[in-house]
Amino acid sequence: MAKYALITGGTKGIGKAVASCLAQAGYDLVLTYGSDTTGATAAAAEIRIRHGVKVDVLQADISDQQTIERIADYLSDCSLTLDAIVFNAGLTYRKTLEEMALSEWERIFFANVHFPVFLLQRILGQIRSGGSVVFTGSLTAIEPHAMSLAYGVTKAAVHALTHNLVKFLAPYNIRVNAVAPGFVDTEWQKNKPLEIRQSIESKIAMGRFCTPEEVAGIYKMLIENTYINGSIIVADGGYSYK
């Protein structure tokens, strides 16, 4: 029987690494992306050719409520039953406390918190018994910093969701966990100025950023381990150890 995983934000960064990791393990994939159709198509083709699995991509604006129905309808129309969902897509908002607009604050909350909750509600019937839900949390929910108040607060909410959803998903025999990555060497992080990277690395016991492949392995473990439930796995390399 084919195994299927839905990964939001699955065509770049951590999401793409998770997609490749699951594809290597034989999962067929549905990957959502924000706006870069060319990049998403290329990423899907790369995974498809390398691992010989089915990979479909679907444009999904996670700040738009209508996207919930779009994804649900797609799964239904394709008669897909999911073994795993990875809620990886997220938005950030970098204005200061003094500059923040309520409309943008609400948009980030919708994308990072409301969207996964109500998509999950909508597609519960299409998740296989024994399936797994994995959220992408964040080290910023544990070790706050001044880059984005909205991002840190919404990721703290994601961690709370992980704990609270356990009781609601238990009747469906679905497990729910989260990964809280620290600094992962994705495209965005590679564009940081050298002095900022070095400052961050000096606070990490491992002395370097995490690779996407290292963190992707944690998602796979959470999906396939049949006992871990309600856990948040922090992957920060020993951040702020000194």
C-alpha positions in Angstrom: 0.0 0.0 0.0 1.4 3.4 -1.0 2.2 5.8 1.8 1.2 9.4 1.3 2.4 12.6 3.0 1.2 16.2 2.7 3.9 18.8 3.4 3.0 22.5 3.5 5.8 24.6 2.3 7.4 21.5 1.0 9.4 22.8 -2.0 12.2 24.7 -0.4 14.2 24.9 2.8 13.3 22.5 5.6 10.1 21.4 3.9 12.0 20.3 0.8 14.6 18.4 2.9 11.7 16.6 4.7 10.1 15.8 1.4 13.4 14.3 0.1 13.8 12.3 3.3 10.3 10.9 3.1 10.6 10.2 -0.6 13.7 8.2 0.1 11.6 6.1 2.5 9.0 5.5 -0.2 6.4 8.1 0.5 4.4 9.6 -2.3 4.0 13.4 -1.7 1.7 16.3 -2.0 3.8 19.5 -1.5 2.3 23.0 -1.2 4.1 26.2 -2.1 3.5 29.9 -1.8 4.1 31.7 -5.1 7.2 30.3 -6.9 5.6 28.0 -9.3 8.8 27.5 -11.4 10.9 26.6 -8.3 8.2 24.3 -6.9 7.9 22.4 -10.2 11.7 22.0 -10.4 11.9 20.8 -6.8 9.1 18.3 -7.4 10.8 17.0 -10.5 14.1 16.7 -8.7 12.6 14.6 -5.9 10.5 12.5 -8.3 13.5 11.6 -10.5 15.9 10.9 -7.6 13.6 8.7 -5.6 11.0 7.4 -8.0 7.9 8.4 -6.1 4.8 10.4 -7.0 5.2 14.1 -6.2 2.4 16.6 -6.8 2.6 20.3 -6.1 -0.3 22.6 -5.1 -0.2 26.4 -4.8 -1.4 27.4 -1.3 -1.5 30.8 0.2 -1.7 30.0 3.9 -2.9 33.5 4.8 -6.0 32.9 2.7 -8.9 31.0 4.3 -10.1 29.7 0.9 -6.9 27.8 0.6 -8.2 25.3 3.3 -11.0 24.2 1.0 -8.7 24.2 -2.0 -6.3 21.7 -0.3 -9.2 19.6 1.1 -10.9 19.4 -2.3 -7.7 18.4 -4.0 -7.2 15.5 -1.6 -10.8 14.5 -2.0 -10.8 14.7 -5.7 -7.6 12.6 -5.9 -9.0 10.1 -3.4 -5.9 10.4 -1.2 -5.6 9.0 2.3 -2.7 10.5 4.2 -0.3 8.7 6.5 1.4 11.9 7.5 0.9 15.7 7.5 3.8 18.1 8.0 2.6 21.6 8.8 5.8 23.4 7.8 4.7 26.5 5.9 4.8 29.7 8.0 5.0 33.5 7.7 7.0 36.1 9.6 6.5 39.8 10.2 9.6 41.9 11.1 8.1 45.2 12.2 9.0 46.5 15.6 6.5 46.6 18.4 6.0 50.3 17.8 5.4 49.8 14.0 3.2 46.7 14.0 -0.1 46.8 12.2 -3.0 44.8 13.6 -3.9 43.5 10.1 -0.4 42.0 9.6 -0.4 40.6 13.2 -3.7 38.9 12.4 -2.4 37.6 9.0 0.6 36.0 10.7 -1.7 34.4 13.3 -4.0 33.0 10.6 -1.1 31.6 8.6 0.8 30.0 11.4 -2.0 29.0 13.8 -5.5 29.2 12.4 -4.7 27.7 9.0 -3.2 24.4 10.2 -5.9 24.0 12.9 -8.8 24.4 10.5 -7.1 22.5 7.6 -6.6 19.6 10.0 -10.2 19.8 11.1 -11.3 19.7 7.5 -9.2 16.7 6.4 -9.3 14.5 9.6 -11.4 12.0 7.7 -8.6 11.6 5.1 -5.9 10.7 7.6 -5.2 7.0 8.1 -5.6 5.5 11.6 -2.1 5.3 13.0 -1.1 8.4 11.1 1.0 11.3 12.2 0.9 15.1 12.3 4.1 17.0 12.7 4.3 20.8 13.2 7.3 23.0 12.5 7.7 25.0 15.7 10.7 27.2 16.4 13.5 27.8 18.9 12.2 31.4 19.0 9.2 30.1 20.9 11.6 28.9 23.6 14.5 31.4 23.3 12.8 34.7 22.3 14.7 37.2 20.2 13.9 40.7 18.8 13.5 39.8 15.1 9.8 39.1 15.0 7.4 39.3 17.9 4.5 37.8 15.8 6.6 34.9 14.7 7.8 34.0 18.2 4.3 34.2 19.7 2.7 32.2 17.0 5.3 29.5 17.2 4.7 29.3 21.0 1.1 28.8 20.1 2.1 26.0 17.7 4.0 24.3 20.6 0.8 24.6 22.7 -1.2 23.2 19.9 1.0 20.2 19.8 0.4 19.4 23.5 -3.3 20.2 23.4 -4.2 18.3 20.2 -3.0 15.0 21.6 -6.3 14.5 23.4 -8.4 15.6 20.4 -6.6 13.3 18.0 -6.3 10.3 20.2 -9.8 9.0 19.3 -8.7 8.9 15.6 -5.4 7.1 16.6 -3.4 10.0 15.2 -0.2 11.2 16.9 0.9 14.8 16.9 4.4 16.1 17.6 6.5 19.1 16.6 10.1 20.0 15.7 11.5 23.2 17.1 14.5 23.9 14.8 17.2 26.4 15.8 19.4 27.8 13.1 19.1 25.7 9.9 21.3 26.3 6.9 18.5 27.0 4.5 18.7 29.5 1.6 17.5 32.3 3.9 20.1 31.7 6.6 22.9 31.4 4.1 22.2 35.1 3.1 23.0 36.3 6.6 26.0 38.6 6.9 29.1 36.7 8.0 29.5 38.5 11.3 25.9 37.7 12.3 26.4 34.0 11.4 29.6 33.9 13.4 27.9 35.5 16.4 25.2 32.9 16.3 27.6 30.0 15.8 29.6 31.2 18.9 26.4 30.5 21.0 25.9 27.0 19.6 27.7 24.1 21.3 28.1 22.3 18.0 29.7 25.5 16.6 27.6 25.5 13.4 24.2 25.7 11.9 22.1 22.6 11.4 21.9 21.1 7.9 18.4 20.7 6.4 19.1 17.0 6.1 19.8 16.6 9.9 16.6 18.3 10.9 14.6 16.4 8.2 15.6 13.1 9.9 13.8 14.2 13.0 10.5 14.7 11.1 10.8 11.2 9.6 11.5 9.7 13.1 8.4 11.4 14.5 6.3 10.2 11.6 7.4 6.6 11.8 7.9 6.1 15.6 4.5 4.7 16.8 4.8 5.8 20.4 6.1 9.4 20.5 3.1 11.7 21.0 2.7 15.2 22.2 6.5 15.9 22.1 8.4 18.9 20.9 11.9 18.0 19.7 14.3 20.9 19.9 17.1 20.8 17.3 19.3 23.7 18.2 22.8 22.1 18.6 23.0 23.3 22.1 22.1 27.0 21.6 23.1 29.5 24.3 25.3 27.0 26.0 27.7 29.7 27.0 
